[in-house]
Amino acid sequence: MSSKFAVWIAFFLNLSYAIVEFIAGGVFGSSAVLADSVHDLGDAIAIGVSAVLETISNREEDSQYTLGYKRFSLLGALITAVILMTGSVLVILENLTKLFHPQPVNDEGILWLGIIAVTINVLASLVVRKGKTKNESILSLHFLEDTLGWVAVILMAIVLRFKDWYILDPLLSLVISFFVLSKAIPRFWSTLKVFLDAVPEGVDIKKIKSDLEQLEHVASVNQLNLWTMDGLEKNAIVHVCLKQIEDMEASKKAIRHHLKDIGFHNITIEVDSDQDSHACHKRDIHAIESQSGHDHHHH
């Protein structure tokens, strides 16, 4: 299933659900349900934005964006995280006062609402779960937490049928909000790092440099830039000095082979010889060769 289609389904489900919850939360007097409607509305907006950006991110590179549009999908993930964080903080502030003055809640209404919600969320998460992009992983995480939140709401409604412990409602809404925050903040941070061109997560640049310097004809590695456009495809620029310029083709092959093995797609290699050591320091370019591995993966 295409990621585009999955994201749009998620958007319409969340939006319609947020509206239902908002009304139901008001009618049944439940702040936990209202907390969840804020969460869902935030999600729906975020998913809508990310759906548009995900569509853009699948475009081929052109004269304006020569590196392609992959970053746009990250932008969606960043916006999603920001919306989730903001919504959660607002709900927390709203509910702290309610802890001291709990309001009565209509438990039967909430119970039925919860059962319907869990069903819808489980279906939606099955649709999105196969996704690979950062965006889709945020979405599926997000259905999981929705489902958990609703299971808690159902349990609360069952307890309220027998006991009038109305304080459970604001307590639950705080728990939901803190849970969402604990997930959104780390996601936001890892996405931001990709955005700022950090070395991809799990890549050991020192080891890669020393491995390249171990290769047969390589005298030294003068420059090594590693980054990723979208958290999935990794890119590398390498500038090496060779002992003999005659070994240029063989060494470029070896370098490319090594980098491909550890998961780099787009590799640009620049080569100088040690004999003309001045060039090695000044980085005169004998040969630039770039090969932007156009192996686009189709979902």
C-alpha positions as CSV (number, residue, x, y, z in Angstrom):
1,M,0.0,0.0,0.0
2,S,1.4,3.4,-0.9
3,S,2.5,5.6,2.0
4,K,0.4,8.4,0.5
5,F,-2.8,6.5,0.7
6,A,-2.1,5.3,4.2
7,V,-1.4,8.8,5.4
8,W,-4.6,10.2,4.0
9,I,-6.7,7.5,5.6
10,A,-5.1,8.3,8.9
11,F,-5.9,12.0,8.4
12,F,-9.6,11.5,7.8
13,L,-10.0,9.0,10.6
14,N,-8.3,11.3,13.1
15,L,-10.1,14.5,12.0
16,S,-13.6,13.0,12.1
17,Y,-12.7,11.3,15.4
18,A,-11.4,14.5,17.0
19,I,-14.7,16.2,16.2
20,V,-16.8,13.4,17.7
21,E,-14.6,13.3,20.8
22,F,-14.7,17.0,21.3
23,I,-18.5,17.0,21.3
24,A,-18.8,13.8,23.3
25,G,-16.2,15.0,25.9
26,G,-18.4,18.1,26.4
27,V,-21.7,16.2,26.6
28,F,-20.4,13.5,28.9
29,G,-18.3,16.0,30.9
30,S,-15.1,14.0,30.6
31,S,-11.8,15.9,30.6
32,A,-9.9,12.7,29.6
33,V,-12.0,12.5,26.5
34,L,-11.4,16.2,25.8
35,A,-7.7,15.7,26.4
36,D,-7.7,13.0,23.8
37,S,-9.7,15.1,21.4
38,V,-7.0,17.8,21.6
39,H,-4.5,15.1,20.9
40,D,-6.4,13.8,18.0
41,L,-7.1,17.2,16.5
42,G,-3.4,18.0,16.8
43,D,-2.7,14.7,15.1
44,A,-5.2,15.3,12.3
45,I,-3.6,18.7,11.5
46,A,-0.2,17.2,11.7
47,I,-1.1,14.2,9.5
48,G,-2.7,16.6,7.0
49,V,0.5,18.7,6.8
50,S,2.7,15.6,6.6
51,A,0.5,14.0,3.9
52,V,1.0,17.0,1.7
53,L,4.7,17.1,2.5
54,E,5.1,13.3,2.0
55,T,3.6,13.8,-1.4
56,I,6.2,16.5,-2.2
57,S,9.0,14.4,-0.8
58,N,8.5,11.7,-3.4
59,R,9.4,14.1,-6.2
60,E,12.6,13.6,-8.2
61,E,15.4,16.1,-7.8
62,D,15.1,19.1,-10.2
63,S,17.0,22.4,-10.9
64,Q,15.6,24.0,-7.7
65,Y,16.2,21.1,-5.3
66,T,19.2,19.3,-6.7
67,L,19.4,17.0,-3.7
68,G,15.7,16.0,-4.2
69,Y,12.8,16.7,-1.9
70,K,13.3,14.1,0.8
71,R,13.7,16.7,3.5
72,F,10.0,17.7,3.1
73,S,9.0,14.4,4.8
74,L,11.1,15.4,7.8
75,L,9.4,18.7,8.0
76,G,6.2,16.9,8.4
77,A,7.6,14.8,11.3
78,L,8.9,18.0,13.0
79,I,5.6,19.8,12.7
80,T,3.8,16.7,14.0
81,A,6.0,16.5,17.1
82,V,5.6,20.2,17.8
83,I,1.8,20.0,17.6
84,L,1.7,17.0,19.9
85,M,4.0,18.7,22.4
86,T,2.0,21.9,22.5
87,G,-1.4,20.1,22.8
88,S,-0.1,17.9,25.6
89,V,1.2,20.9,27.6
90,L,-2.1,22.7,27.2
91,V,-4.1,19.7,28.5
92,I,-1.8,19.3,31.5
93,L,-2.2,23.0,32.5
94,E,-6.0,22.6,32.1
95,N,-6.3,19.5,34.2
96,L,-4.1,20.4,37.1
97,T,-6.9,22.5,38.6
98,K,-9.5,19.8,38.0
99,L,-7.6,17.4,40.3
100,F,-8.8,19.5,43.2
101,H,-12.4,19.9,41.9
102,P,-13.3,16.7,40.0
103,Q,-16.5,17.0,38.0
104,P,-19.1,14.1,37.6
105,V,-18.8,12.1,34.4
106,N,-21.3,10.1,32.3
107,D,-19.6,6.7,32.4
108,E,-22.0,4.8,30.0
109,G,-21.5,7.3,27.2
110,I,-17.7,7.1,27.6
111,L,-17.8,3.3,27.7
112,W,-19.4,3.0,24.3
113,L,-17.3,5.8,22.8
114,G,-14.2,4.0,24.0
115,I,-15.2,0.6,22.5
116,I,-15.8,2.3,19.1
117,A,-12.6,4.2,19.3
118,V,-10.4,1.2,20.0
119,T,-11.9,-0.6,17.0
120,I,-11.2,2.3,14.7
121,N,-7.7,2.8,16.0
122,V,-6.7,-0.8,15.7
123,L,-7.9,-0.8,12.0
124,A,-6.0,2.5,11.3
125,S,-2.8,1.2,12.8
126,L,-2.9,-1.9,10.7
127,V,-3.1,0.3,7.6
128,V,-0.1,2.5,8.5
129,R,2.1,-0.1,10.3
130,K,4.0,-1.2,7.2
131,G,5.4,2.2,6.6
132,K,9.2,3.0,6.6
133,T,9.5,6.7,6.6
134,K,10.0,8.7,9.8
135,N,6.6,10.2,9.3
136,E,4.8,6.9,9.1
137,S,6.6,5.5,12.1
138,I,5.4,8.6,14.1
139,L,1.9,7.9,12.8
140,S,1.8,4.2,13.8
141,L,3.3,5.0,17.2
142,H,0.5,7.4,17.5
143,F,-2.3,5.0,16.8
144,L,-0.8,2.7,19.4
145,E,-0.9,5.4,22.1
146,D,-4.5,6.3,21.0
147,T,-5.5,2.7,21.5
148,L,-3.8,2.6,24.9
149,G,-5.4,5.8,25.9
150,W,-8.8,4.5,25.0
151,V,-8.3,1.2,26.8
152,A,-7.6,3.3,29.9
153,V,-10.7,5.4,29.3
154,I,-12.8,2.2,29.0
155,L,-11.4,0.9,32.3
156,M,-12.1,4.2,34.0
157,A,-15.7,4.1,32.7
158,I,-16.1,0.6,34.2
159,V,-14.8,1.7,37.6
160,L,-17.0,4.8,37.5
161,R,-20.1,2.5,37.1
162,F,-19.5,1.1,40.5
163,K,-17.7,3.9,42.4
164,D,-17.9,7.7,42.0
165,W,-14.2,8.3,41.9
166,Y,-14.4,11.2,39.5
167,I,-10.8,12.3,40.2
168,L,-9.8,9.4,37.9
169,D,-10.8,11.5,34.9
170,P,-8.4,14.4,35.3
171,L,-5.7,12.0,36.5
172,L,-6.1,9.9,33.4
173,S,-6.0,12.9,31.1
174,L,-2.7,13.9,32.8
175,V,-1.3,10.4,32.3
176,I,-2.2,10.5,28.6
177,S,-0.6,13.9,28.1
178,F,2.7,13.0,29.9
179,F,2.9,9.8,27.9
180,V,2.5,11.7,24.6
181,L,5.2,14.2,25.7
182,S,7.6,11.4,26.6
183,K,7.3,10.0,23.1
184,A,7.1,13.3,21.1
185,I,10.2,15.0,22.6
186,P,12.8,12.3,21.7
187,R,11.2,12.0,18.3
188,F,11.5,15.7,17.8
189,W,15.1,15.7,18.8
190,S,16.2,12.8,16.5
191,T,14.3,14.4,13.6
192,L,15.9,17.8,14.3
193,K,19.4,16.2,14.2
194,V,18.7,14.8,10.7
195,F,17.4,18.2,9.7
196,L,20.7,19.8,10.8
197,D,22.8,17.3,8.8
198,A,24.2,15.4,11.8
199,V,26.0,12.2,11.0
200,P,23.3,9.5,10.7
201,E,22.3,7.7,13.9
202,G,24.3,4.5,14.5
203,V,27.1,5.5,12.1
204,D,30.7,5.5,13.6
205,I,32.6,8.1,11.6
206,K,35.9,7.4,13.2
207,K,35.7,3.7,12.4
208,I,34.7,4.5,8.7
209,K,37.7,6.9,8.4
210,S,40.1,4.4,9.7
211,D,38.7,1.6,7.6
212,L,39.1,3.7,4.5
213,E,42.6,4.5,5.4
214,Q,43.3,0.8,5.7
215,L,42.4,0.3,2.0
216,E,45.3,-0.7,-0.1
217,H,46.2,2.4,-2.2
218,V,45.0,5.1,0.2
219,A,47.5,7.3,1.9
220,S,45.1,9.5,3.8
221,V,41.5,10.5,4.0
222,N,41.3,14.3,3.9
223,Q,37.6,14.9,4.0
224,L,34.7,12.7,5.0
225,N,31.2,14.1,5.1
226,L,28.3,11.8,6.1
227,W,24.7,12.8,6.3
228,T,21.2,11.8,5.5
229,M,18.4,13.7,3.7
230,D,15.4,11.9,5.3
231,G,16.8,9.5,8.0
232,L,16.7,6.6,5.5
233,E,19.1,7.2,2.6
234,K,22.7,7.9,3.7
235,N,25.1,10.1,1.6
236,A,28.9,10.4,1.7
237,I,31.5,12.8,0.2
238,V,35.0,11.4,0.5
239,H,38.3,13.1,-0.5
240,V,41.3,10.8,-0.4
241,C,45.0,11.0,-1.2
242,L,46.5,8.0,-3.0
243,K,50.1,6.8,-2.9
244,Q,50.0,6.3,-6.7
245,I,47.6,8.2,-9.0
246,E,47.7,5.1,-11.3
247,D,45.6,3.2,-8.7
248,M,42.8,5.8,-9.0
249,E,40.1,3.5,-10.6
250,A,40.9,0.5,-8.3
251,S,40.8,2.6,-5.2
252,K,37.6,4.5,-6.1
253,K,36.0,1.1,-6.7
254,A,37.2,-0.2,-3.3
255,I,36.0,3.0,-1.5
256,R,32.6,2.9,-3.2
257,H,32.3,-0.8,-2.5
258,H,33.1,-0.3,1.2
259,L,30.6,2.5,1.7
260,K,27.8,0.7,-0.2
261,D,28.3,-2.3,2.1
262,I,27.6,-0.2,5.2
263,G,24.5,1.3,3.7
264,F,25.5,4.5,1.8
265,H,23.5,5.3,-1.3
266,N,24.9,8.5,-2.9
267,I,28.7,8.6,-2.8
268,T,30.9,11.3,-4.2
269,I,34.6,10.4,-4.3
270,E,37.4,12.9,-5.0
271,V,41.0,11.6,-5.5
272,D,44.5,13.2,-5.4
273,S,47.9,11.5,-5.6
274,D,50.5,11.8,-2.9
275,Q,53.3,12.4,-5.5
276,D,51.9,15.8,-6.0
277,S,51.6,16.3,-2.3
278,H,50.8,20.0,-2.7
279,A,47.5,19.0,-4.3
280,C,46.7,16.7,-1.4
281,H,46.9,19.7,0.9
282,K,45.3,22.2,-1.4
283,R,42.7,19.7,-2.5
284,D,43.2,20.2,-6.2
285,I,40.7,18.0,-7.9
286,H,42.0,15.5,-10.4
287,A,38.8,13.6,-10.5
288,I,35.4,14.1,-9.1
289,E,33.1,11.3,-9.6
290,S,29.6,11.3,-8.3
291,Q,27.1,8.6,-8.6
292,S,23.8,9.4,-7.2
293,G,22.5,5.9,-6.8
294,H,19.1,6.3,-8.3
295,D,17.8,3.1,-6.8
296,H,14.6,4.6,-5.5
297,H,12.7,2.2,-3.4
298,H,9.1,1.6,-4.3
299,H,6.8,0.8,-1.4
